[in-house]
Amino acid sequence: MTELLQIAQLARSTFYYQVKLITAGDRHQPVKLQISELYHTHKGRYGYRRVTASLQQQGMVINHKKVQRLMGEMGLKSLVRPKKYRSYKGEISAISPNVLKRHFRADAPNEKWVTDVTEFRVGANKLYLSPILDLYNDEIVAFQMARRPSFDLDSMLKKAFSKLHPMERPLLHSDQGWQYQMPAYRRQLQQRELTQSMSRKGNCHDNAAMESFFGTLKSEMFYLESFTNLDQLETSISEYIYYYNHIRIKQKLKGLSPVQYRTQPLAS
């Protein structure tokens, strides 16, 4: 044994320490199993922060640094986020001012909404998604899908308006895409007395909250699955939005999903 240790240039104490670790087993194995289960339950969508929050909700005392290290050892990591579809085609109608001005926080539901359109491609076919997101809790209030870029947003607006109380008149912010300049779209906002706001030309940061949702949607759903037709994609988008609203937790919402955050009992 001594000769082998000398050849390997390994101290006797180091050798026996490693033997002890191997024979004792991995003391982190139970928590690794829980981490793996959470990661795969959410189809790889959870990074170490949301995994930590989920473990803590289950009663485990563990910090995010340890979870990050263990996930690294297991090779579990998040995906990168893609760029978005651009719908700007010049000034078709009057451009509304940027009323939102990157104030992405809201004090109550249905106070500030943001919207945009993103594009998906399956083979030679394309699908377009337009959602409305509430800045209070990042909940998707309504959404609409279409297979051509020149679709109107009537259905989406009607779904969103149906969730408003009579006195609620949220600000609705978008980019300068042609859809939001159309007279029919602007007329619906005016009839409901909603204030229209638009990003400055070519400035994606003015609608960063919507950009963030699209990045999350594509990295956590679209790029994790394989689609052979648009029907499959439409079903998966609908299922993901339900998951995003009701199940997927967010750190900034105190470890709750958007719907859980909105419906939580008010503090006395």
Secondary structure as GFF3:
##gff-version 3
##sequence-region A 1 268
A	DSSP	alpha_helix	2	8	.	.	.	ID=ss1
A	DSSP	alpha_helix	12	24	.	.	.	ID=ss2
A	DSSP	alpha_helix	29	41	.	.	.	ID=ss3
A	DSSP	alpha_helix	48	57	.	.	.	ID=ss4
A	DSSP	alpha_helix	64	74	.	.	.	ID=ss5
A	DSSP	beta_strand	112	115	.	.	.	ID=ss6
A	DSSP	beta_strand	118	122	.	.	.	ID=ss7
A	DSSP	beta_strand	125	134	.	.	.	ID=ss8
A	DSSP	beta_strand	139	146	.	.	.	ID=ss9
A	DSSP	alpha_helix	154	161	.	.	.	ID=ss10
A	DSSP	beta_strand	171	174	.	.	.	ID=ss11
A	DSSP	alpha_helix	178	181	.	.	.	ID=ss12
A	DSSP	alpha_helix	183	191	.	.	.	ID=ss13
A	DSSP	beta_strand	196	198	.	.	.	ID=ss14
A	DSSP	three_ten_helix	204	207	.	.	.	ID=ss15
A	DSSP	alpha_helix	208	220	.	.	.	ID=ss16
A	DSSP	three_ten_helix	222	224	.	.	.	ID=ss17
A	DSSP	alpha_helix	230	246	.	.	.	ID=ss18
A	DSSP	three_ten_helix	251	253	.	.	.	ID=ss19
A	DSSP	alpha_helix	258	263	.	.	.	ID=ss20
###
